[in-house]
Amino acid sequence: MKASRFFLSIVSGFVPLAVGLFFFILSRKLSFGTWSNPGPGLWPTCLSALILLASLALIASKRVREDKEAYTRESRFPLYGVLSLAAFILLFERLGATLPCFALFLFWIRFLGKERWIGAVACSAGITAVLYLIFAWGLHIPFPEDKLLLLFR
């Protein structure tokens, strides 16, 4: 029993390592820019590097922890969150910001957070609008051509 817990403690470090490495490779395909003029790949690269460092620290600790959560049906939700974020990144380039952002927040709030539809739709629309106002209009960060906003021009 002790050997299987030790194995699981090692494996639990390799899952975020794989996720961090995957997103690090994808983010390096975007332009990094400079610190004074950041490109779209700067923050995804920095965040994925932090995930890589944290997972390496987890692997290096190699100790059996007794306070871990048990694997249950709810344990798959973080995987769904990561997969939905990957879908968001792929759709962001093709559809712009508003539709993928709304769909991502709706999925997270309604299905992962198990909130009611009316609240999930309202929160998703509100968060999407606020993020668009902050980044596109307030900070003048260029987004890919937005298919939804083209309908209103």
Helices and strands as residue ranges (DSSP letters): H 2-28, H 42-61, G 73-76, H 77-95, H 98-106, I 107-112, H 117-132, I 133-138, H 147-150
